[in-house]
Amino acid sequence: MTPRPVAGQYLTKTLFRKAVTCPRKLVYAIRPDLYPSQVTSGDGLAQYLADEGVRFGNYCKGMFPQGVEVGLSGTAPTVENLVAETAGLLKRDTKRITVFEGAIRHEKFFLRPDILDRVTNEDSTELRLIEVKAKSWNSNKSYESLMWTRGKPKASFLRYVQDVAFQAMVAKLSYPEYKVSSWLMMPDRAKVMNGGNLCDTNFDEQVNSEGDENLVLADNQGIATLVNVDDAVAQVTDDFIDGRGLSEVASSWADAIQGDSSIDANIGARCSSCEYRDGKAFKMCWEEATKDDSHADLILDLHAISEKKWWYAK
């Protein structure tokens, strides 16, 4: 039996990331009461990585001293209030406004980008959508060598590009009057920090003579770097999965969690690391895909991955 959808459920950043790994996870993720995930915050390594991600996120916010965080105004943090607050900030009559954890909604999509940086120049208004990632970068190497291989984003960066592409798509739908650009903000291995606590470093802002605003550290020793990924985003937007565009895929996922369509179980080698491996969700997938409810021994339990792939092919 396919899990029942949740009426009014939006496709969010978190759900989108799950769907990229396996679309079927969407229908389980929206019902954690029925289909609990085996991923727990108590795991030592997972918690450490999460904490470091939060620290780096706070560090990056420090690079935007003019930034305003959404959701701290005292009003109830409903979707409507968060979206309205974000829209009000972006429409301020100032050359620049930076919003942390803003809220953007368009039909069945809802997301909260890490940083929205709206800059108004003489001839246009740019909305920089910045996704903060703890994935390391190295500005001593060329962008092409780090990001691209055979005309596509490298596997090591693909999920990050897909993430920001989804957000950029929703931002463009919500704010068509802005020129939306896509950025990743990452720790740069080519930079050095002068000791101390990561979040205690002082930052400053520099504006050059042409009026273009560049973010720099006061002591020029910041470890974060901004990388524009518009070209990579354009590539995955046009060809997201199996020749289908991002808009088509994301819309189908949004429809599925609201009950307007379904997502079939598609088993494969990736199921061995599924977060629902020990629950009834996993059992439902395999029974649906194989038409067999007797799964005492699974291909997944084979030790040699080459053998698993051979059996899946059969």
N, C-alpha and C positions, 0 to 999 in steps of 0.2 A: 504494500500500500504506500503510495506517495504521500509524504508529509503534507499537512494542510498549510497553506500560506497564511500570512498575517496581514489582514486588511490595513491599508494605510502605511505599510512599511516602506521606507525609502531605501534605495540603493546608496549606501554610504561608502566612504573610503575604506573602512574596515571590511565591509561585505564584499566590496569590489576586489580587494586584495585576496580574500579567500577564494573568490570565484576564479581568479586568474590561475590559482593552483589546481582547482577542481570545481567547475560550476555547480556540481551537485551539492557541495558543501553549503551553498546558500540556503537551501531549504531546511538544513539542519541548524545552521547558525542562527536563524531567526526564531528557533524554538529551543533554546538552551534548557528549558525546563523538562523537555521530553528527550532531548538528544545532547547530553552534556559532553563537552570536549574534554579530552584527557590532558590538554595543555593546562598546567597550573602555574600560578604566579609564585608558588613556593619553590619551584625548581631553582636551585642556586645559580647556575649559569644564566638561565633565562632572566632571572631577576637582576643579576649583575648587568647584563646587556641592556635591559630596560632602564635601569638607573643611569647608566652611562649615556643612553640616548636622551634621557631627560636633561642631564647636565649639559650635554652639547646643545640641546635645543635652547636652554636658558642662555647659554653662552652666545648663541647666534642672535637671540633677541637683543642682547646687549649691543650688537652692532647697529641697531636702529633705535637710538635714544629717543626719537620722536614717536615711537610706536605706542599704540593703544590696544590693550587686550579686551576682547569682547566677552561679555558675560559677567563683568564685575560691577555693573551699574546698580545692582540691588533689585532689579526686576526679576520676575520668575524666568528661569532659563528655558523657556519654551522655544520650539522651532521658530514660531512667528516672531517672538521678541528678539531672538538672536539674529535672524535674517534682517529685521527692521533696523536693529542697531548697527549692523555691518553696513547696510545701504546708506544709513545716515552719515556714518563716518566717511565713507568713500565719496560722498557728494559734498563734503565740506568745501567751502570756497577758499582752498589753500592750494599752493603749487604742489604740495606733497603731503600724503597721509599714509602712514603704515599701520596695518591692522594685524594683530596677533590672534590666532584662533577665531577668525571671522567665520560667518555662516553664509553659505550660498545654497539656494534651492531653485530647482527648475523641474516642475512637474514631479516625476518619480525619483529625482535625484536630490540628494542633500549631502553636503560635505562641509568640513571645517578645515580649510587650508592652514598650514602652519603660519605662513606670512603672506599677506597681500600688501604690495607696495605700489600705490597709485601715484604716478608722477605726471604732471601736466606741463607740456612744453608749448611753444607758440603755435604749432600746427597740429598737435595731436595729444591725446591722453593715453598713457600706457599703464596697464595694470600688470605688474609683475607678480606672477604666482610662483612663490618660492616654497619648495618642499625641502625640509631639513632631513638629511640622512647622515648616519654615522659611518657610512661607507667611505673609505679613504680615497683621496684623489692625489695626483702628483702633478703639479703645474710645471715641473721641469720637463715633462713629456708632452707631446702634442695631443690636442683634443682628439684628432682623428685616430691616433694609435691607441688611445685609451677607450674610446667610445665605440668605434666602428670596426666591423669585419664583414667583408663581402657584401657591402651595401646595406647592412642591417646593424642595429645596436648589438654590442656584445652581450652574451648571456649574463655576464657578471653585472651588467647595468640594466638589462632589459626590464626587470620587474620594477625598478625605480622609474624608468622612463614611462612604462605603462601606467604607473601610479599617477605621475604628474600629468600625463596625457588625459586621463579621465577627468582630473580636476580642471585642466585647462578647457576641456570640452564643455563642462558644466558652467564654468565662468564665462565663456563666450556666449552661451545660450542665455545666461542671466544678465550679462552686461554687454550687449552688442555694440554699445556706443564706445567701448574702450578697445584699444589694441592690446590683446592679452598675450603676454610672453611667458615662456616656461623656463624655470630655473631649478637647479639642484644646488643646495648649500651643504658642503661637505668638509671634513677636516682635510687639510692639505699637508701631505707628507713633506713637501718641499719647504714648508714654513717652520719656524722655530718659535716657541713661547718661552719667555723668560721666567720660568718657575712660577711659584705661587699657585693659588687656587684658580682653576679654570674660569670660574664665574666671577672672579674679583677683578679681572682685567678692565682697564679703562678704555673706552672707545671714543672715536670722534668721527666727524663727517667732513668730507672735502667736496667742494663744488668747483669744477674747473671753469676756465674762461668762456667756454662754449655753452655753459649752462647745464651740461649733463652732469648728473650727480653720481659720484662714485663713493662707495663705502670703503673706508680705510681705517686701520687702527691708528690711534694717536702715536704709538711708538713703532708702528709698522711691523709689529711682531705677532699679528693675529694668526691663528691657525686655521681659520675657516676661509673657504673660498667659494665664490659664486660662479656657477657654470651654466651658461645658456644652452638649453637643449631643444631649441625650437625645431631644428632639423630632424632630430631623432623622434621628437613627438609627432611631427608631420608624417614620418615614415610609419610608425605604429598606428597612427590614426587612420591612415589609408588601408593598411594591411595588418589588422590586429591578430586575428586567428583564422588560419585556413582561407586566406583571401577575403575574409569578411572585415568590413570597416569597424572601427571602435564604436561609432554611434549605433550601428545595427546590433552589435554584440551586447553593449551595455543596456540598450533598450530591451533586448530579449531577457536579460538577467533581471532587470527591474520588473518586467511583466511577470516573470516566474514567481518572484517573492510576493507579488500581490495577487497571484492566482489567475492571471490572464493567460498563462502558458505554463508548460511543464519543462523540467530538466531531466532527461533520461540518465540513468546510471551508466557510467562509462569506466569500466574497471581497467586497471593496468598496473605496471610495476610501481607506480607512485603510491598505490594503496598501502604498501608495506609501511610507510611512514605517516599514514593518515591519523589525524588526531582523534578520530572516532573509531579507531581500530578495535577497541575492546567493548564497544557498545552496540546497541541494536541498530543504529544508523548504518554501521558498516555491514551488518548482516542483511539489512534491507537492500543495500546496493548490490551485493553479490547474488542474492536470491533473484532480484529483478533482472540482472544482466545475464545470469546463467540459467534461469528457470529451474533452479535446483536449490532445495532448502537443506541439503546435507553437506555441510562444509566443515567436516571434522578436520580434514587436512587440506591445506590450501597451497597453491603454487607459490604464494608469498613466503611460505616457510622454507622453500628451497634456499640453500646457502649461496649457490652460484647465480649471480644476476643474469649471466648469459643464458642459463637454462630457463629462467623466468621469462625472458624476452622471447625465447623460442616457443614456449608453450602459449604465450599470449598471441603470437603470430599464428599459431595453429587454431 
